[in-house]
Amino acid sequence: MAIIITDECINCGACEPECPNTAIYEGGIEWAMEEGTAVSGTYELEDGTEVPVDKKLEPVEDDYYYIVPDKCTECKGFHEEPQCAAVCPVDCCVPDPDREESEEKLLARQARLHVV
């Protein structure tokens, strides 16, 4: 599963620098696939949309920190556990029940995001 940040977030920002995929953004901030990754050209998002990797996309959430599901790997390939959840002082970084993903899928995403 990708990780989500719930509305219990206190906007402390502890999670953002811990993400090896640069998948965490402050509420209201646009994001791009190229940020913190090695992807180039275009990238097919989970919903099938193909976007230029440098294209700024709409924030997932406006009011509190959020995780871009297309960039989240639950830290597979980097750490034993999701680092956002490990540092969150209010335990609002939790598995997304709407996005059940296998370890293989998460590792494949990690490899795709960080190919050099």
NORGI-V322012 format. One line per field, one symbol per residue. phi: phi as a letter, one per 30 degrees, with the letter a starting at -180 (. if undefined). burial: + if it has 9 or more other ideal C-beta (glycine too) atoms within 8 Angstrom, else -. Layout:
BEGIN
phi = ???
burial = ???
END
This chain:
BEGIN
phi = .dcbcdddechdiddeddddchccbdeicdbbdddibcdbicbddedjdcbddcddcdddbccaebcdddcdbhieibbdbdddddcddchccbddddbdbddddddddedddcdb
burial = +++++---+----+++-++++++++-+---+++---+-+---+-+-----+-+-----+++--++++++++++++++----++++-++---+++-+---------++-+++-++--
END
